[in-house]
Amino acid sequence: MREGIPGSELVVFERSGHFPFVEEPVAFFGAVRDWLERTC
């Protein structure tokens, strides 16, 4: 799916189930922040 969406990237959160924003908030929001800084 990632290959079909231009500008997307895959981030795997090894210690999370369905809620990485709760289970790994620092890593999750860091990944979102980094992506936004690169693409916006």
CORCOR-V27098 format. One line per field, one symbol per residue. phi: phi as a letter, one per 20 degrees, with the letter a starting at -180 (. if undefined). burial: b if it has 9 or more other C-alpha atoms within 8 Angstrom, else e. Layout:
# CORCOR-V27098
phi->???
burial->???
This chain:
# CORCOR-V27098
phi->.gfedgnebecddfdcdecffefbffffffffffffffdd
burial->eeeeeeeeeeeebeebeeebeebbbeebbebeeeeeeeee
